[in-house]
Amino acid sequence: MLKRAQVWSGLALVAALASPVWAEGETAETVVSTVNGVTITLGQMIALRETLPEQYQSLPDDVLYNGILEQLIQQEVLRQSVTDLSPRQSAALENDSRGYMSGLAIEAIALTAVTDEALQAAYEARFKDSAPQTEYSAAHILVETLETAEKLKADLAAGADFAELAKSNSIDTGSGANGGDLGWFGLGTMVKPFEEAVVAAKVGEVTGPVQSEFGFHLIQVKETRVAENPPLDQIRDELAAEIENAAIEARLKELTDAASVTREGEAIDPTILKNSALID
């Protein structure tokens, strides 16, 4: 197959040709060229145009039309010149066709599966039994040793500022630069010892030292709140993906159950897939 750059390099010459004048009533099946009895259609030209990079899409209509027509003609004569495919080439051709057609089937399933009604139902199902969740706003100072943590806690008890100590002592450079502030987070976000200490802590008091895999933490819970369910629009894409996957799996099972499928290859040694010589 000609490389696209090679095909389009002659567009300046092609553009000089007269543009075709069509009668009304062309369809996707309208024949635009016949190569040794094989027809090329207007629909094939349109399909090819839609795959072209942006720089070609902006070409003048006559240049683009003639260029696409010539490319398809050249591709067809080249295709017809190939009369003997190797096992590897035949296998690749079959796989490409199978992949493309299965992709069309998946697109059709997804297109009909995701509706406003389906999204609303999925949203309600996700949160109908969910209990209110507490979120925490907290800060911490992370140090390497217990001794350092205890000294800093004593400094805090003597009136030192938590944020300033975090900036100058915390080895968590991300939060340390912000005075140890971790922002708002829910359960399951932090490592277990840290989370347990946060849940048990009183707002405003310093808890710790608490040891985790990262070191020793001094923790200050600033505020708590009951988390609201996110609005549907915020998780629309996530729900749509779940709906699509469920619909595809259901349709695939339906088709597979209805199909006559045998698996003659189950007894073959799996390592044979490494034997590329079989398709040379």
Residue frames as qw, qx, qy, qz and C-alpha x, y, z in Angstrom:
[[0.000, 0.889, 0.458, 0.000, 0.00, 0.00, 0.00],
 [0.371, 0.572, -0.059, 0.729, 1.35, 3.42, -0.88],
 [0.327, -0.365, -0.471, 0.734, 2.32, 5.56, 2.05],
 [0.109, 0.864, 0.472, -0.135, -0.08, 8.46, 2.43],
 [0.179, -0.766, 0.187, 0.588, 2.71, 11.01, 2.03],
 [0.304, -0.121, 0.719, 0.613, 3.67, 9.45, -1.31],
 [0.215, 0.589, 0.753, 0.202, 0.10, 9.49, -2.57],
 [0.009, -0.919, -0.337, 0.203, -0.55, 13.07, -1.58],
 [0.396, -0.478, 0.279, 0.733, 2.72, 14.42, -2.95],
 [0.217, 0.162, 0.648, 0.712, 1.13, 14.55, -6.40],
 [0.105, 0.700, 0.645, -0.289, -1.93, 16.52, -5.35],
 [0.017, 0.631, -0.110, -0.768, -0.74, 19.71, -6.99],
 [0.056, 0.148, -0.754, -0.637, -0.86, 17.96, -10.37],
 [0.004, 0.411, 0.911, 0.033, -4.13, 16.23, -9.64],
 [0.058, 0.637, 0.421, -0.643, -5.73, 19.53, -8.69],
 [0.094, 0.381, -0.394, -0.831, -5.26, 20.75, -12.23],
 [0.000, -0.222, -0.917, -0.331, -7.68, 18.10, -13.46],
 [0.388, -0.321, -0.248, -0.828, -11.28, 19.10, -14.04],
 [0.308, -0.047, 0.745, -0.590, -13.50, 18.46, -11.06],
 [0.021, -0.283, -0.922, -0.265, -16.30, 15.98, -11.69],
 [0.401, -0.067, 0.026, -0.913, -19.81, 17.26, -12.10],
 [0.056, 0.153, 0.976, -0.146, -22.40, 15.03, -10.51],
 [0.404, -0.405, -0.494, -0.654, -26.05, 14.71, -11.27],
 [0.488, -0.394, 0.392, -0.673, -28.37, 14.78, -8.31],
 [0.926, -0.113, -0.057, -0.356, -29.09, 11.56, -6.47],
 [0.481, 0.434, -0.728, 0.225, -25.64, 10.14, -5.68],
 [0.835, -0.502, -0.002, -0.227, -25.56, 7.56, -2.91],
 [0.492, -0.629, 0.599, 0.057, -22.88, 5.68, -1.01],
 [0.778, 0.089, 0.603, 0.154, -23.12, 3.01, -3.73],
 [0.497, 0.850, -0.044, -0.170, -22.47, 5.42, -6.60],
 [0.871, 0.012, 0.200, 0.449, -19.53, 4.02, -8.59],
 [0.004, -0.940, 0.174, 0.294, -16.67, 6.47, -9.02],
 [0.199, 0.633, -0.710, -0.235, -14.17, 4.10, -10.64],
 [0.980, 0.013, 0.131, -0.146, -13.87, 0.51, -11.86],
 [0.018, -0.700, 0.708, 0.096, -10.51, -1.26, -11.69],
 [0.217, 0.194, -0.943, -0.165, -10.39, -4.58, -13.55],
 [0.500, -0.359, -0.707, -0.348, -14.06, -5.13, -12.76],
 [0.426, -0.436, -0.617, 0.499, -13.80, -4.07, -9.09],
 [0.018, -0.816, -0.292, -0.499, -15.83, -0.98, -8.26],
 [0.313, -0.120, -0.419, 0.844, -14.81, 1.91, -6.02],
 [0.123, -0.747, -0.622, -0.203, -17.75, 3.80, -4.56],
 [0.038, -0.717, 0.041, -0.694, -18.51, 7.28, -3.35],
 [0.741, -0.642, -0.053, -0.192, -19.14, 5.84, 0.11],
 [0.879, -0.124, -0.071, 0.455, -15.60, 4.43, 0.20],
 [0.376, 0.508, -0.042, 0.774, -14.22, 7.84, -0.73],
 [0.377, -0.745, -0.010, -0.551, -16.19, 9.53, 2.04],
 [0.881, -0.462, -0.080, 0.060, -15.06, 6.90, 4.56],
 [0.756, 0.116, -0.079, 0.639, -11.42, 7.47, 3.60],
 [0.101, 0.674, -0.009, 0.731, -11.78, 11.24, 3.85],
 [0.603, -0.723, -0.059, -0.332, -13.02, 10.94, 7.42],
 [0.896, -0.330, -0.028, 0.295, -9.82, 9.13, 8.44],
 [0.584, 0.528, -0.066, 0.614, -7.42, 11.72, 6.99],
 [0.446, -0.342, -0.323, 0.761, -5.34, 14.01, 9.22],
 [0.058, 0.829, 0.343, -0.438, -6.52, 17.59, 9.69],
 [0.120, -0.546, 0.374, 0.741, -4.05, 19.06, 7.21],
 [0.083, 0.099, 0.827, 0.547, -5.70, 17.08, 4.41],
 [0.065, 0.649, 0.741, -0.160, -9.23, 17.81, 5.57],
 [0.007, 0.795, 0.144, -0.589, -8.62, 21.52, 4.96],
 [0.289, -0.115, 0.613, 0.726, -7.48, 21.10, 1.35],
 [0.436, 0.250, -0.179, -0.846, -9.67, 22.55, -1.43],
 [0.795, 0.132, 0.439, -0.399, -12.57, 20.25, -2.27],
 [0.795, 0.548, -0.196, -0.172, -11.37, 19.47, -5.80],
 [0.217, 0.616, -0.734, 0.185, -7.84, 18.68, -4.61],
 [0.448, -0.238, 0.757, -0.412, -9.15, 16.43, -1.87],
 [0.844, 0.284, 0.232, -0.392, -11.67, 14.68, -4.12],
 [0.725, 0.585, -0.357, -0.068, -9.21, 13.87, -6.88],
 [0.054, 0.580, -0.764, 0.277, -6.51, 12.93, -4.42],
 [0.615, -0.129, 0.660, -0.412, -8.74, 10.45, -2.60],
 [0.866, 0.402, 0.063, -0.290, -9.97, 8.94, -5.85],
 [0.547, 0.634, -0.543, 0.061, -6.42, 8.44, -7.09],
 [0.209, -0.467, 0.784, -0.352, -5.35, 6.95, -3.77],
 [0.767, 0.042, 0.513, -0.384, -8.17, 4.39, -3.84],
 [0.813, 0.537, -0.158, -0.159, -7.42, 3.48, -7.45],
 [0.307, 0.639, -0.679, 0.189, -3.73, 3.03, -6.64],
 [0.443, -0.314, 0.735, -0.407, -4.55, 0.96, -3.58],
 [0.866, 0.221, 0.278, -0.352, -6.87, -1.24, -5.61],
 [0.730, 0.575, -0.368, -0.031, -4.34, -1.94, -8.37],
 [0.058, 0.554, -0.765, 0.323, -1.76, -2.72, -5.71],
 [0.658, -0.144, 0.584, -0.453, -4.21, -4.97, -3.86],
 [0.896, 0.360, 0.059, -0.252, -4.95, -6.89, -7.04],
 [0.481, 0.658, -0.575, 0.070, -1.24, -7.34, -7.67],
 [0.251, -0.394, 0.813, -0.349, -0.95, -9.40, -4.50],
 [0.766, 0.066, -0.442, -0.462, -1.95, -12.91, -5.50],
 [0.778, -0.069, -0.601, 0.170, -0.32, -15.04, -2.85],
 [0.383, -0.756, 0.243, -0.472, -0.61, -14.36, 0.89],
 [0.330, 0.262, -0.840, 0.342, 1.62, -16.07, 3.42],
 [0.499, -0.483, -0.717, 0.064, -0.03, -17.77, 6.41],
 [0.306, -0.340, -0.367, 0.810, 1.06, -14.82, 8.54],
 [0.104, 0.026, -0.216, -0.970, -0.52, -12.30, 6.17],
 [0.438, -0.345, -0.684, -0.470, -3.74, -14.28, 5.87],
 [0.467, -0.461, -0.665, 0.355, -3.98, -14.57, 9.64],
 [0.169, -0.260, -0.189, 0.932, -3.38, -10.83, 10.12],
 [0.237, -0.135, -0.435, -0.858, -6.03, -10.00, 7.51],
 [0.503, -0.437, -0.719, -0.198, -8.61, -12.24, 9.21],
 [0.419, -0.421, -0.533, 0.603, -7.75, -10.80, 12.63],
 [0.040, -0.094, 0.034, 0.994, -8.08, -7.24, 11.36],
 [0.384, -0.271, -0.549, -0.691, -11.49, -7.98, 9.87],
 [0.540, -0.448, -0.707, 0.089, -12.67, -9.81, 12.98],
 [0.334, -0.316, -0.385, 0.800, -11.48, -6.97, 15.23],
 [0.104, -0.034, -0.192, -0.975, -13.15, -4.29, 13.11],
 [0.478, -0.343, -0.615, -0.524, -16.49, -6.11, 12.95],
 [0.525, -0.449, -0.655, 0.305, -16.52, -6.91, 16.66],
 [0.198, -0.175, -0.204, 0.942, -15.78, -3.24, 17.32],
 [0.293, -0.208, -0.384, -0.850, -18.85, -2.28, 15.30],
 [0.564, -0.431, -0.688, -0.151, -20.95, -4.66, 17.38],
 [0.445, -0.360, -0.502, 0.649, -19.63, -3.16, 20.62],
 [0.014, -0.010, 0.041, 0.999, -20.32, 0.38, 19.43],
 [0.428, -0.330, -0.539, -0.646, -23.90, -0.56, 18.57],
 [0.572, -0.452, -0.664, 0.169, -24.46, -2.10, 22.01],
 [0.344, -0.271, -0.329, 0.836, -22.99, 0.89, 23.83],
 [0.079, -0.164, -0.264, -0.947, -25.00, 3.34, 21.75],
 [0.534, -0.427, -0.500, -0.532, -28.32, 1.86, 22.83],
 [0.615, -0.323, -0.645, 0.319, -27.35, 0.94, 26.39],
 [0.293, -0.247, -0.332, 0.862, -26.53, 4.37, 27.81],
 [0.104, -0.669, -0.477, -0.561, -29.73, 6.39, 28.11],
 [0.172, -0.497, 0.282, -0.803, -30.82, 9.06, 30.57],
 [0.826, -0.360, -0.067, -0.428, -33.14, 6.51, 32.17],
 [0.908, 0.013, -0.342, 0.243, -30.34, 3.95, 32.52],
 [0.353, 0.400, -0.391, 0.750, -27.99, 6.53, 34.02],
 [0.437, -0.492, 0.174, -0.732, -30.59, 7.66, 36.54],
 [0.931, -0.246, -0.167, -0.211, -31.34, 4.06, 37.52],
 [0.782, 0.161, -0.389, 0.460, -27.64, 3.28, 37.96],
 [0.072, 0.491, -0.328, 0.804, -27.16, 6.42, 40.05],
 [0.656, -0.446, 0.091, -0.602, -30.05, 5.58, 42.35],
 [0.957, -0.094, -0.273, 0.006, -28.91, 1.97, 42.70],
 [0.581, 0.341, -0.446, 0.590, -25.44, 3.04, 43.73],
 [0.036, 0.314, -0.424, 0.849, -26.54, 5.29, 46.56],
 [0.618, -0.444, -0.332, -0.557, -29.90, 3.90, 47.70],
 [0.851, -0.431, -0.293, 0.062, -28.39, 1.80, 50.52],
 [0.551, 0.331, -0.336, 0.689, -25.34, 3.92, 51.24],
 [0.475, -0.730, -0.385, 0.306, -24.98, 5.18, 54.78],
 [0.072, 0.986, -0.086, 0.120, -23.83, 8.76, 55.35],
 [0.829, 0.088, -0.170, 0.526, -20.04, 8.96, 55.22],
 [0.341, -0.900, -0.004, 0.273, -17.90, 11.24, 57.36],
 [0.649, 0.571, -0.094, 0.494, -15.10, 13.24, 55.78],
 [0.616, -0.653, -0.101, 0.429, -12.18, 14.68, 57.70],
 [0.345, 0.855, -0.166, 0.351, -10.07, 17.79, 57.33],
 [0.796, -0.559, 0.054, 0.225, -6.74, 17.13, 59.02],
 [0.312, 0.830, -0.438, 0.148, -3.07, 18.05, 59.15],
 [0.937, -0.308, -0.012, 0.167, -0.08, 16.01, 60.22],
 [0.008, 0.832, -0.554, -0.015, 3.61, 16.22, 61.00],
 [0.993, 0.087, -0.076, 0.033, 5.54, 13.18, 59.80],
 [0.083, -0.805, 0.583, -0.067, 8.96, 12.39, 61.27],
 [0.636, 0.329, -0.697, -0.041, 11.30, 9.43, 61.17],
 [0.385, 0.054, -0.815, 0.430, 11.69, 8.61, 64.89],
 [0.462, -0.666, -0.585, -0.030, 9.48, 8.30, 67.94],
 [0.479, -0.421, -0.257, 0.726, 11.82, 10.54, 69.92],
 [0.103, 0.065, 0.245, 0.962, 11.43, 13.38, 67.41],
 [0.320, -0.513, -0.604, -0.520, 7.66, 12.99, 67.39],
 [0.527, -0.621, -0.523, 0.252, 7.46, 13.12, 71.20],
 [0.364, -0.271, -0.087, 0.887, 9.66, 16.22, 71.34],
 [0.062, -0.225, -0.395, -0.889, 7.49, 18.00, 68.78],
 [0.430, -0.595, -0.633, -0.246, 4.37, 17.03, 70.69],
 [0.487, -0.533, -0.382, 0.577, 5.87, 18.55, 73.83],
 [0.192, -0.061, 0.153, 0.967, 6.63, 21.72, 71.87],
 [0.248, -0.436, -0.564, -0.657, 3.01, 21.84, 70.74],
 [0.512, -0.619, -0.583, 0.119, 1.81, 21.40, 74.30],
 [0.424, -0.426, -0.179, 0.779, 4.02, 24.33, 75.26],
 [0.211, 0.796, 0.227, -0.521, 2.30, 26.52, 72.68],
 [0.209, -0.299, 0.622, 0.693, 4.23, 25.99, 69.44],
 [0.593, 0.439, -0.036, -0.674, 2.31, 26.48, 66.21],
 [0.806, 0.099, 0.584, 0.005, 1.37, 23.20, 64.48],
 [0.675, 0.727, 0.117, 0.037, 1.67, 24.58, 60.96],
 [0.107, 0.886, -0.449, 0.048, 5.10, 26.12, 61.60],
 [0.554, -0.425, 0.716, -0.020, 6.43, 22.89, 63.11],
 [0.822, 0.349, 0.449, 0.004, 5.11, 20.97, 60.10],
 [0.494, 0.861, -0.118, 0.023, 6.87, 23.31, 57.68],
 [0.015, 0.805, -0.580, 0.127, 10.21, 22.99, 59.47],
 [0.403, -0.390, 0.809, -0.176, 10.12, 19.34, 60.55],
 [0.842, 0.227, 0.385, -0.301, 7.76, 17.17, 58.48],
 [0.303, -0.295, 0.771, 0.476, 9.41, 14.75, 56.06],
 [0.406, 0.591, 0.686, 0.126, 6.17, 14.76, 54.07],
 [0.238, -0.198, 0.170, 0.935, 7.33, 17.62, 51.89],
 [0.056, -0.438, -0.648, -0.620, 4.03, 17.80, 50.01],
 [0.388, -0.774, -0.476, -0.153, 1.85, 18.59, 53.00],
 [0.583, -0.429, -0.227, 0.651, 4.65, 20.06, 55.09],
 [0.240, 0.132, 0.204, 0.940, 4.97, 23.07, 52.84],
 [0.334, -0.515, -0.387, -0.688, 1.27, 23.72, 53.53],
 [0.343, -0.447, 0.469, -0.680, 1.61, 23.49, 57.27],
 [0.176, -0.068, 0.964, -0.187, 0.86, 19.77, 57.25],
 [0.599, 0.285, 0.227, -0.713, -2.57, 20.28, 55.73],
 [0.262, -0.002, 0.932, 0.249, -3.99, 17.17, 54.05],
 [0.377, -0.032, -0.385, -0.842, -7.27, 18.68, 52.92],
 [0.752, -0.047, 0.289, -0.591, -10.53, 16.76, 53.05],
 [0.328, 0.250, -0.888, -0.200, -10.53, 12.97, 52.76],
 [0.826, -0.221, -0.034, -0.517, -12.83, 10.05, 53.47],
 [0.733, -0.354, 0.574, -0.082, -12.36, 6.59, 54.89],
 [0.885, 0.257, 0.346, 0.175, -10.19, 4.28, 52.84],
 [0.417, 0.885, -0.124, 0.167, -7.95, 7.08, 51.64],
 [0.072, -0.779, 0.569, -0.253, -5.20, 6.89, 54.28],
 [0.472, 0.184, -0.847, 0.158, -3.19, 3.97, 55.66],
 [0.609, -0.489, -0.607, -0.145, -4.99, 2.06, 58.40],
 [0.508, -0.366, -0.471, 0.621, -3.14, 3.25, 61.56],
 [0.072, 0.008, 0.029, 0.997, -3.47, 6.86, 60.42],
 [0.393, -0.361, -0.503, -0.680, -7.15, 6.46, 59.57],
 [0.591, -0.472, -0.645, 0.107, -7.97, 4.81, 62.90],
 [0.374, -0.276, -0.333, 0.820, -6.26, 7.64, 64.78],
 [0.099, -0.136, -0.229, -0.959, -8.15, 10.27, 62.77],
 [0.497, -0.436, -0.613, -0.432, -11.52, 8.60, 63.46],
 [0.608, -0.488, -0.549, 0.300, -10.80, 8.42, 67.19],
 [0.353, 0.034, -0.174, 0.919, -9.38, 11.94, 67.47],
 [0.015, -0.802, -0.479, 0.356, -11.17, 14.95, 68.93],
 [0.400, 0.778, 0.211, 0.436, -11.42, 18.00, 66.69],
 [0.048, -0.937, 0.162, -0.306, -8.67, 20.51, 67.44],
 [0.676, -0.622, 0.394, 0.026, -6.54, 18.23, 69.62],
 [0.340, 0.631, -0.686, -0.128, -3.19, 16.74, 68.61],
 [0.961, -0.125, 0.174, -0.173, -3.16, 12.95, 68.40],
 [0.799, 0.450, -0.338, 0.213, -0.09, 10.75, 68.33],
 [0.153, 0.495, -0.697, -0.496, 2.59, 9.81, 67.85],
 [0.878, 0.229, 0.310, -0.284, 1.00, 7.27, 65.50],
 [0.285, -0.438, 0.744, 0.416, 3.30, 4.87, 63.67],
 [0.815, 0.492, 0.148, -0.268, 2.68, 3.87, 60.06],
 [0.871, 0.169, 0.246, 0.391, 4.84, 2.45, 57.30],
 [0.393, 0.783, 0.034, 0.481, 5.96, 6.02, 56.54],
 [0.290, 0.311, -0.467, 0.775, 7.15, 6.99, 60.02],
 [0.208, -0.459, -0.699, 0.508, 5.61, 8.65, 63.06],
 [0.026, -0.578, -0.412, -0.704, 2.67, 11.05, 62.73],
 [0.005, 0.344, 0.518, -0.783, 1.33, 13.83, 64.89],
 [0.010, 0.452, 0.721, 0.525, -2.23, 14.43, 63.72],
 [0.121, 0.296, 0.372, -0.871, -4.58, 17.33, 64.16],
 [0.123, 0.532, 0.786, 0.290, -8.17, 16.90, 62.98],
 [0.022, -0.003, -0.021, 1.000, -9.45, 20.36, 62.10],
 [0.554, 0.167, 0.104, -0.809, -13.03, 19.63, 61.11],
 [0.240, 0.123, 0.954, 0.131, -15.45, 16.86, 60.12],
 [0.491, 0.259, -0.055, -0.830, -18.48, 16.83, 57.88],
 [0.687, 0.234, 0.677, -0.128, -21.02, 14.42, 56.45],
 [0.122, -0.219, 0.647, 0.720, -20.16, 13.80, 52.82],
 [0.631, 0.445, 0.201, -0.603, -22.94, 14.38, 50.30],
 [0.748, 0.241, 0.578, 0.220, -23.49, 12.05, 47.40],
 [0.179, -0.279, 0.414, 0.848, -21.86, 13.42, 44.25],
 [0.574, 0.494, 0.116, -0.643, -24.32, 14.79, 41.67],
 [0.857, 0.295, 0.421, 0.033, -25.09, 12.52, 38.74],
 [0.524, 0.842, -0.116, 0.054, -23.26, 14.74, 36.28],
 [0.201, -0.793, 0.574, -0.037, -20.06, 14.38, 38.27],
 [0.459, -0.266, 0.846, 0.048, -19.99, 10.60, 37.87],
 [0.742, 0.485, 0.068, -0.457, -21.86, 10.37, 34.57],
 [0.494, 0.590, -0.617, -0.162, -18.87, 9.01, 32.64],
 [0.118, -0.303, 0.908, -0.263, -18.15, 6.42, 35.32],
 [0.616, 0.213, 0.595, -0.470, -21.75, 5.22, 35.37],
 [0.683, 0.576, -0.179, -0.413, -21.90, 5.20, 31.56],
 [0.279, 0.509, -0.813, -0.043, -18.83, 2.97, 31.43],
 [0.320, -0.080, 0.874, -0.356, -20.40, 0.57, 33.93],
 [0.689, 0.410, 0.323, -0.503, -23.65, 0.45, 31.94],
 [0.566, 0.614, -0.457, -0.306, -21.78, -0.12, 28.69],
 [0.079, 0.401, -0.908, 0.089, -19.66, -2.91, 30.15],
 [0.477, 0.089, 0.763, -0.427, -22.68, -4.64, 31.66],
 [0.704, 0.519, 0.104, -0.474, -24.61, -4.41, 28.38],
 [0.444, 0.597, -0.639, -0.196, -21.65, -5.71, 26.36],
 [0.120, -0.262, 0.933, -0.215, -21.10, -8.62, 28.75],
 [0.600, 0.251, 0.588, -0.482, -24.80, -9.51, 28.67],
 [0.683, 0.598, -0.130, -0.399, -24.97, -9.36, 24.87],
 [0.262, 0.555, -0.786, -0.069, -21.75, -11.32, 24.52],
 [0.328, -0.094, 0.890, -0.302, -23.08, -14.04, 26.81],
 [0.682, 0.422, 0.338, -0.493, -26.34, -14.12, 24.86],
 [0.597, 0.639, -0.384, -0.298, -24.53, -14.50, 21.54],
 [0.090, 0.460, -0.880, 0.076, -22.05, -17.03, 22.88],
 [0.491, 0.032, 0.775, -0.397, -24.77, -19.16, 24.48],
 [0.721, 0.512, 0.215, -0.415, -26.69, -19.17, 21.19],
 [0.422, 0.682, -0.547, -0.240, -23.63, -19.97, 19.08],
 [0.998, -0.018, -0.020, 0.063, -22.23, -23.39, 18.26],
 [0.054, 0.853, -0.500, 0.142, -18.73, -23.13, 19.71],
 [0.972, -0.120, -0.102, 0.173, -16.12, -25.86, 19.91],
 [0.168, -0.895, 0.413, -0.004, -12.65, -25.51, 21.36],
 [0.959, 0.214, -0.141, 0.122, -10.48, -27.99, 19.58],
 [0.451, 0.632, -0.397, 0.490, -7.35, -26.14, 20.66],
 [0.581, -0.723, 0.175, -0.330, -7.77, -26.65, 24.40],
 [0.950, -0.236, 0.133, 0.153, -5.45, -29.67, 24.39],
 [0.656, 0.592, -0.126, 0.451, -2.63, -27.87, 22.58],
 [0.631, -0.329, -0.232, 0.664, 0.48, -26.89, 24.54],
 [0.032, 0.962, 0.219, -0.157, 0.13, -23.11, 25.17],
 [0.411, -0.619, 0.351, 0.570, 3.83, -22.54, 24.54],
 [0.572, 0.326, 0.599, 0.457, 3.19, -23.17, 20.84],
 [0.169, 0.950, 0.259, -0.041, 2.13, -19.52, 20.52],
 [0.296, -0.797, 0.343, 0.399, 5.83, -18.63, 20.69],
 [0.600, -0.015, 0.667, 0.441, 6.54, -20.68, 17.56],
 [0.308, 0.710, -0.035, -0.633, 6.39, -17.91, 14.95],
 [0.073, -0.315, 0.807, 0.494, 7.90, -20.25, 12.37],
 [0.367, 0.359, 0.854, -0.082, 4.47, -21.87, 11.94],
 [0.374, 0.821, 0.385, -0.196, 3.18, -18.86, 10.02],
 [0.164, -0.627, 0.434, 0.626, 6.34, -17.90, 8.13]]
